[in-house]
Amino acid sequence: MAEDVVIYHNPRCTTSRKTLQLLRDRGIEPTIVKYLDDPPTQKRIIELIDMLGVAPAALLRKKEKEYAELGLSARSSKTEVARAIAAHPVLLERPIVVHAGKARIGRPPESVLEIL
């Protein structure tokens, strides 16, 4: 199963580190995508939104300066969100865990267990 689990991870984020440790404590060594170094494409971001089953804006970190600078809002479309995150990966809410065509944002970390 571990090869089927992916985490979009920021090692500097406490919640992201806790989520990764939660997976490892359950014997899962996921594929780690350090999205700040290797940003997801617009297409992948749209796929993540669909797998999460949430409004596109749920993927955005609203306290980042780019959120306001780009004029993003709760009404932003999938395309607008995907374009913004692809260009400014710091906007991606993290961590995101993907498994078997489903995804969860690890806030709180235990929420990712729903898809494992």
N, C-alpha and C positions, 0 to 999 in steps of 0.2 A: 504494500500500500504506500510506503514512503515515497516511492518514485512518482506516485500520482499526486502528491501533495506539494503545492507551491506556496511560498510565502513572499509577498511583496514587503520587503523589510528595510527599515532604517536602523542600523546598529546604534545610532545615537539616541533613539527614542526608547524610553523606559518601557512603555506599553508594548512596543514591537519586540523588545528583548524578552519580556515576560511571556508573550505569546509564543515565541520561538522555544523558550524553555518549557512551556506547557506541552508543546508537541514532542519535544525530546524526552520529557519525563514519561510520555506514553509510548516511547519506543519508535517515534516517527522522526526520521531525519529528512526534512523536506528539501526540495530544491529552493535555494534562496536567491531571490532576485533583489539585488540592491538597486532599487528603482531610481535613486538619485544618480547613480553611476551609469545605469542602463535603463533609461526611461521606456515605459511601454509606448507602443504606437497608438495612434488615434483609434485604429481598428480594435486593438486589444482593450483599450479603455472602454469602448462601447460594449465589447463582449463582457467585461467585468461588470458594467452597470446592469446588463441583462442577467448575468448569473446571480448578482446580488438581489435583483428584484426590487431595487430602490429608485427613488427619484435621482436623476443625474447629480444634482447638487449634493447629495449625501456623500459623494466621493471627494468633495472639496473641503480643504482646511480653510475655514472662513477667517481665521485670525492672521493668515499670511498676507503680507502687503500686496501681493500680486492679485489676490481675490478682489480687492477694491480697485486696484489699478486697471484691471481688465474689465471692470463693470459686471462681474459675475453676481448672480443672485439665486434665490431658491427657484426661480423660473427659468434658469439657464437650460438650454436644450442639451441633449446627448452630444451633439456635434460641437457645441460651444465648450462644454465641459471637457470633452476628449481633446479638442484642439488646445485648450488652456493647459491641461495636465501634461500633454505631450511636449509642449514648449517650456513648461515650468513645473517639473515633476515635484517640486516642494509642495505643490498644491494637493497632492494625492493624500487622502486620508489613509492612515496606516495603523496597523498592518492589515493586509488583506490576505486571507488564506483561501486557496482554490483547491477543490477536490471533486472529482467525478461530475464535472459540469456545474458545480455549485460554488458559491463564494460567500464568505462572511468577513465583515470588518471586525477585527479583534479588539473591540471596545465594548465591554470588557473582554479580556483575553479568552475567557471561558466560552464566549459566544461562538468561537470557531469549532467547538466540539460538536455542534449541531450537524455539521456536514461530514464528520469523520465516521 
